């Protein structure tokens, strides 16, 4: 059962060759296919159709001194074609803060671009697809956090990074999938409020049982909610019956039943690193229980043969951004593509992120 991956994107419309020669386009197409390392999905024809766009984006980045960062769930033509850095939310928020460039273009969903603006308030932050939301972030508003604080006075509020700036402004500390356990263990007191991901929250409850009570909000990621314990057990049983020793690597946004069936749990970046490590020691049969972009990165960055099994789930929000959107934002951004956050919200939200950086080290 080979991993079923989504089709490679093609340009919505042909925008021309931007003055690049056929030789330059052919050379760029070869580069794209080589770095993506999936020639069956990313044919030379597809790579050639994308090559003028990647060439022009990379030229404009240098000309305008723009630092282009992309989340792991973006498509490979973005992550390996034009991005200067690709990682999970925690690493990218740090890179946005520390980058010497004064303009950041964040290929991602909206809350991530807002986070980059919060940690880099004096920089221009561009977000090519302002309508690219997030089911988890959109599940909660600032008023929900305020209500939970009223019901639990004095209890510290921890928000997952998949939240809006307005929600972060109401919280004491922000966390990511790579540091939430460490940070929550370090918080004072015997109780905490965790928003908005109920699945990650349940994992937190199990990890802190006997140490802290964790009050949860009822939010979920529509991608990771697709995976269930019975599905994973059936896949494992099927593989076992065929003599395949299957390693299951899961993101903590999945349900606790899924995590119980997993050999490894971690952020998208940690999942990628663990998959590459397993392949290097000969454990090549694995399932990545997360968004499809992580599988794309593993296939591109491992030198070893591996067999990805089962199914991934594509995030329609993450996949809204295409190369044309990035190019347009670089040339002449619309007002809504320039991330702006009101002063008071930005000031209060920055405190939750500053505390994250302190407690995560």
Secondary structure by P-SEA (a helix, b strand, c coil): cccccccccccccccccccccaaaaaaaaaaaaaaacccccccaaaaaaaaaaaaaaaaaaaaabbbbbbccccccccccccccccccaaaaaaaaacccccbbbbccccaaaaaaaaacccbbbbbccccccccccccccaaaaaaaaaacccbbbbbcccccaaaaaaccbbbccccaaaaaaaccccbbbbcccaaaaaaaaaaacccbbbbbccccccccccccaaaaaaaaaaaaaaccbbbbbbcccccaaaaaaccccccaaaaaaaaaaaaaacccbbbbcccaaaaaaaaacccbbbbbccbbbbccccccccaaaaaaaacccccccbbbbcaaaaaaaaaaaaaaaaaac
